[in-house]
Each structure stands twice: as structure tokens, then as C-alpha cells.
Amino acid sequence: MSVDRGTILVTGARGQLGAELAAALSPLGHVVAVDRAGLDLADADAIVRVVRDVAPAWIVNAAAYTAVDRAESERERAFAVNASAPGVLAAAAKRHGAILVHYSTDYVFDGSQRTPYDETSVPNPLNVYGASKLEGERAIAASGAVALTLRTSWVYGLRGSNFLLTIRRLAAERDELRIVDDQIGVPNWSRALAEATAALLRQGRGFVAERAGLYHLSAAGETTWYGFARAIVGGADKPRVLPIVSAEFPTPAARPAYGVLATARLRQAFGLEMPDWRAALAACIASPAEPPARNPVA
Ligand SMILES: NC(=O)c1ccc[n+]([C@@H]2O[C@H](COP(=O)([O-])OP(=O)(O)OC[C@H]3O[C@@H](n4cnc5c(N)ncnc54)[C@H](OP(=O)(O)O)[C@@H]3O)[C@@H](O)[C@H]2O)c1
């Protein structure tokens, strides 16, 4: 398989996924990983300038406004980063002949299905974050850029802010955890997502360009937040983990009751299949450390 060595621009370099991408993609080319200080996605001129200066073969956009509850009261900021910026990035990618890889979310769906959502399922976001991500997907599709938009769900890892780290912290502080058991989805380890992205890029620009479009990228299986918490805590007696319903844990943003993503399209196009979420969680917990910190380059 061909590897097109060239420059890979990674945004959101200090995020859960961005940090993993910077490490996972480095064997494939010259990675220029920018954090918010190096490229503020709310600044369209900065996007144009950085893409022109870096002249990447690939742009991998892991930056996003991910504060799901805060987005309800910061609609404009969420839309600037999640809806407008992907369109500007896509236009810049098109101008410079770069391929854009972008991530989206199961929160574009309303969760009313009880079978996995595929790429033809009709989105209907329940919250501002989901609406902003959906508009980002649509801006990329409308741009005419060569792009892969990869929807995933419930991202966790050993850095940043995520459910795994929250449960570990709470488990050390409390005897009992009450966790929502009526939202079904799939946890995804940031490193597994980064490695899957590397596997896609490794197939080469021509191969990817022929298969550009929207894909669901997720581990296999499904669980609830309660099931995920039980798996994190393991067999320990303390804390006790108790199931609750969403109504007992009100949040500013409504969340879909079901967000499992069907991944057959990705398997058929790229031969890529991710293992069960439980295997990924075990690998994450057993992993010695996150990849070494890299200095983002502006
Ligand atoms: N987290 C999840 O559960 C989840 C689920 C489904 C899909 N996704 C998608 O997966 C992708 C990666 O998410 P993640 O979990 O890695 O998120 P994350 O850990 O929150 O990282 C996002 C990064 O984007 C950066 N960012 C925010 N606003 C920015 C701006 N204006 N300019 C430049 N950078 C900015 C953040 O920087 P600061 O630290 O400076 O804010 C942060 O480093 C996103 O597209 C997200 O929508 C995530």
C-alpha cells in the first residue's frame, strides 16, 4: 500500500484525539500539530493563512467545541468552531489540494432508533452541540473538498476531560456512584480512533479520494453509561455503582437515548474494523502512558 509522505496538519493538538493523532500519524509524514494558540478555529483568516503556509497534503481536524452542556448557552461559540470553521478548512483544503479528515458525533441523531444508525439515517440533533456538528458536516459536503467525515461517539482516554477519568476520580472519593442507564452508545478510546485514522491515511491519497465522504467510525458492541462505569470500576466492592434514569440526572443539554453507529460502510470501503469497546477499554487501562507530549508547531 502506498504512503504519500507529505505534511499532515493536525488541529486541536492538545485535545484527547488530537494528541493521539499527532503521535499516530507521525510515521506517515511530517506532522504539524497546532493547538488553539497556533490556530484558533474561530479565526477564519488564521485558518486560511496556516493552511497556505503549511501547504499540507492532509488536514486532520480534531479541534472542536466539545462542552456539550455549555454549548446550550454558548451557541455562537459552538457554531463558530464546529459549523463555520470546518467549512473554511474545507475550502482551504480544496484550494491547496489537501484532503480533509474531520470528526463528527452520534449526537447528530435524536436517539429514537433502536438499531444502529448508518450514514443514510436522517440526523435530528437534540442539542446545540449536535446541531453545530451537523452544520459542520454539511459545510464540508457543500464545499466540494475531498474529505472524510468520521462520526464517532463517547471518546475517552488517559488525558483531558472524559468519562473514564471522571469515574476514576469519583471512585476514589465516594462509596456509591449513581450512573445513567437509559442512554445507549459506544465508548471509543482516543488512541484507537487515532490508529484507525492512521490506517485510513496509510491507504494513500488516491485511494482515500476515491472513497471520500461520510463514515461511521466506532468500536463494536454497545453499552450504557452505567455499563461503561461498571466496566471502569471492574470487580471492586467499592464504590457501588447504581443505575439511574436520565431524569434523575438533569443536564442543560438533552442527550439521545440511543447512539450506536453502524460501521459497515467503513469496513466495505477501507477494510477497517475496530474491536469491541471492552477490548479497547482494557487496552487503554493497561497502556503505560499516553504518547509523549509533542511541541505543537504554529
Ligand atoms: N469527546 C467526545 O465524547 C466525542 C464524541 C463524539 C465525537 N467527538 C468529536 O471528536 C473530535 C475530537 O474530540 P475530543 O474528544 O478530542 O475533544 P477535546 O478533548 O475537547 O479536544 C478538542 C480540542 O479542540 C480545541 N479547541 C476548542 N476550540 C478551539 C478553537 N477555537 N480553536 C482551536 N482549537 C480549539 C480544544 O482546545 P482547548 O483545550 O484550548 O479548549 C481541545 O484541545 C471532535 O470533532 C468531537 O466533536 C467527541
The ligand as an SDF file (V2000), in Angstrom:
LIG
                    3D

 48 52  0  0  0  0  0  0  0  0999 V2000
  -15.4420   13.7860   23.3640 N   0  0  0  0  0  0  0  0  0  0  0  0
  -16.4300   13.0110   22.9000 C   0  0  0  0  0  0  0  0  0  0  0  0
  -17.0670   12.2790   23.6490 O   0  0  0  0  0  0  0  0  0  0  0  0
  -16.7670   13.0000   21.4280 C   0  0  0  0  0  0  0  0  0  0  0  0
  -17.8300   12.2050   20.9730 C   0  0  0  0  0  0  0  0  0  0  0  0
  -18.1380   12.1840   19.6110 C   0  0  0  0  0  0  0  0  0  0  0  0
  -17.3950   12.9430   18.7350 C   0  0  0  0  0  0  0  0  0  0  0  0
  -16.3760   13.7110   19.1940 N   0  0  0  0  0  0  0  0  0  0  0  0
  -15.6240   14.5210   18.2360 C   0  0  0  0  0  0  0  0  0  0  0  0
  -14.2960   14.0290   18.1870 O   0  0  0  0  0  0  0  0  0  0  0  0
  -13.4060   15.1020   17.9110 C   0  0  0  0  0  0  0  0  0  0  0  0
  -12.3020   15.1460   18.9530 C   0  0  0  0  0  0  0  0  0  0  0  0
  -12.8980   15.4010   20.2210 O   0  0  0  0  0  0  0  0  0  0  0  0
  -12.0640   15.2640   21.5820 P   0  0  0  0  0  0  0  0  0  0  0  0
  -12.8150   14.3430   22.4510 O   0  0  0  0  0  0  0  0  0  0  0  0
  -10.6280   15.0190   21.2960 O   0  0  0  0  0  0  0  0  0  0  0  0
  -12.2660   16.7470   22.1480 O   0  0  0  0  0  0  0  0  0  0  0  0
  -11.4060   17.5430   23.2040 P   0  0  0  0  0  0  0  0  0  0  0  0
  -10.5720   16.6340   24.0340 O   0  0  0  0  0  0  0  0  0  0  0  0
  -12.3400   18.5030   23.8630 O   0  0  0  0  0  0  0  0  0  0  0  0
  -10.4060   18.3580   22.2700 O   0  0  0  0  0  0  0  0  0  0  0  0
  -10.8680   19.3610   21.4330 C   0  0  0  0  0  0  0  0  0  0  0  0
   -9.7200   20.3170   21.2310 C   0  0  0  0  0  0  0  0  0  0  0  0
  -10.1970   21.3720   20.3950 O   0  0  0  0  0  0  0  0  0  0  0  0
   -9.6330   22.5630   20.8810 C   0  0  0  0  0  0  0  0  0  0  0  0
  -10.4010   23.7420   20.5270 N   0  0  0  0  0  0  0  0  0  0  0  0
  -11.5760   24.1770   21.0280 C   0  0  0  0  0  0  0  0  0  0  0  0
  -11.9070   25.3600   20.4930 N   0  0  0  0  0  0  0  0  0  0  0  0
  -10.8980   25.6820   19.6310 C   0  0  0  0  0  0  0  0  0  0  0  0
  -10.6440   26.7790   18.7790 C   0  0  0  0  0  0  0  0  0  0  0  0
  -11.4860   27.8210   18.7170 N   0  0  0  0  0  0  0  0  0  0  0  0
   -9.5220   26.7670   18.0320 N   0  0  0  0  0  0  0  0  0  0  0  0
   -8.6560   25.7420   18.1140 C   0  0  0  0  0  0  0  0  0  0  0  0
   -8.8200   24.6840   18.9050 N   0  0  0  0  0  0  0  0  0  0  0  0
   -9.9400   24.6570   19.6560 C   0  0  0  0  0  0  0  0  0  0  0  0
   -9.5980   22.4170   22.3840 C   0  0  0  0  0  0  0  0  0  0  0  0
   -8.6370   23.2920   22.8770 O   0  0  0  0  0  0  0  0  0  0  0  0
   -8.7440   23.9010   24.3520 P   0  0  0  0  0  0  0  0  0  0  0  0
   -8.2630   22.8060   25.2350 O   0  0  0  0  0  0  0  0  0  0  0  0
   -7.8490   25.0940   24.2830 O   0  0  0  0  0  0  0  0  0  0  0  0
  -10.1960   24.2280   24.5640 O   0  0  0  0  0  0  0  0  0  0  0  0
   -9.2140   20.9620   22.5340 C   0  0  0  0  0  0  0  0  0  0  0  0
   -7.8260   20.7990   22.6300 O   0  0  0  0  0  0  0  0  0  0  0  0
  -14.2760   16.3570   17.8430 C   0  0  0  0  0  0  0  0  0  0  0  0
  -14.6260   16.6140   16.5000 O   0  0  0  0  0  0  0  0  0  0  0  0
  -15.5110   15.9730   18.6030 C   0  0  0  0  0  0  0  0  0  0  0  0
  -16.6420   16.7260   18.2160 O   0  0  0  0  0  0  0  0  0  0  0  0
  -16.0290   13.7480   20.5190 C   0  0  0  0  0  0  0  0  0  0  0  0
  1  2  1  0
  2  3  2  0
  2  4  1  0
  4  5  1  0
  4 48  2  0
  5  6  2  0
  6  7  1  0
  7  8  2  0
  8  9  1  0
  8 48  1  0
  9 10  1  0
  9 46  1  0
 10 11  1  0
 11 12  1  0
 11 44  1  0
 12 13  1  0
 13 14  1  0
 14 15  2  0
 14 16  1  0
 14 17  1  0
 17 18  1  0
 18 19  2  0
 18 20  1  0
 18 21  1  0
 21 22  1  0
 22 23  1  0
 23 24  1  0
 23 42  1  0
 24 25  1  0
 25 26  1  0
 25 36  1  0
 26 27  1  0
 26 35  1  0
 27 28  2  0
 28 29  1  0
 29 30  1  0
 29 35  2  0
 30 31  1  0
 30 32  2  0
 32 33  1  0
 33 34  2  0
 34 35  1  0
 36 37  1  0
 36 42  1  0
 37 38  1  0
 38 39  2  0
 38 40  1  0
 38 41  1  0
 42 43  1  0
 44 45  1  0
 44 46  1  0
 46 47  1  0
M  CHG  2   8   1  16  -1
M  END
$$$$
